[in-house]
Amino acid sequence: MTEPTPLDPTWPRYSPHPFPSYRYIPGQTPHPRRNPRGHSHGQPEPRPELFPAAQWERSDDYRYGIDLYNFGYWWESHEIFEGLWHAAGRDSVQGNFFQSLIQLAAANLKRFMGHDAAAQRLVHAGIIRLQNVPSAYMGIDIMHILTALHTYCVGQYPHLPLLRLDQRPRSI
């Protein structure tokens, strides 16, 4: 059984949380919650707490979701981002941002599973949502991500971009 490997295993981690024992791939690995052999079976659904966008650095959930995404745990990152999306509200800028991350995580998973058309649709939907987010948002250079996504969509980029959080010190 094959599972995704990190595009860059030396990529920085933003959270101290350990990774699950495997990456969930529908139809290939046990469902994390429903299957008794699942890596999260019997554990409560994640209920991440909402935080002000300007205080993203203080959210362990958000930083862990970014780590999961970057290291190929796309279903798991989708779960974290979905909890944040529900907490933020669908019509808020922050909710729109989380929904774009959900779509990009799902696109990665679909692409890995060989469902390229579905992956492309999800990437396009993510692009549309990210175009409604400030150019630098919650530690991410949105303009860089949009450029990489557009390049990916025309077949000139072999993968979806990793998400790098801004770790520069800030004055308050």
Secondary structure, 3 states (H helix, E strand, C coil): CCCCCCCCCCCCCCCCCCCCCCCCCCCCCCCCCCCCCCCCCCCCCCCCCCCCHHHHHHCHHHHHHHHHHHCCCHHHHHHHHHHHHHHHCCCCHHHHHHHHHHHHHHHHHHHHCCCHHHHHHHHHHHHHHHCCCCCEECCEEHHHHHHHHHHHHCCCCCCCCCCCCCCCCCCC
